[in-house]
Amino acid sequence: MPTDSNEAVKLATSFGVETFIPGGANLVGGEFGQAGLHFVAGILARAAFGVPGVLLVSANSIVKARTGRHLVEHLGLVTPRVEAAEPEAVPAAAA
């Protein structure tokens, strides 16, 4: 539950924008790349599967914008990708 009123407004705006533009929640969050991907996926899902397809893409967009993880990761269908740590530099041998 959001504790800050700004977070509540951001969440409500995300839901409102998603009704018109798939990927809108990411757009509100400032993640333009994810917003574009979800927009294209929403258009393709609408053409292929109709309203249920675009609803799934919109749900994924909201979850991704709020948590940083995709819907399939939350459902346990795939394991979350862990960013690999940078290998430590090995100092050159002193000559």
KADA-V923234 format. One record per pair of residues at least 12 apart in sequence whose ideal C-beta (glycine too) atoms are under 7 Angstrom apart, sorted by the first residue. I is the first residue (numbers start at 1). J is the second residue. Records with the same first field share a line. If there is no record, write none. Layout:
I: J + J
//
This chain:
10: 28
13: 28
14: 28 + 62 + 65
15: 62
18: 58 + 61 + 62
21: 39
22: 38 + 39 + 42 + 54 + 57 + 58 + 61
23: 35 + 36 + 38 + 39 + 42 + 61
25: 61 + 62 + 65
26: 38 + 61 + 64 + 65
29: 65
31: 65
34: 64
38: 57 + 60 + 61
41: 57
42: 54 + 57 + 58
45: 57
59: 71
//
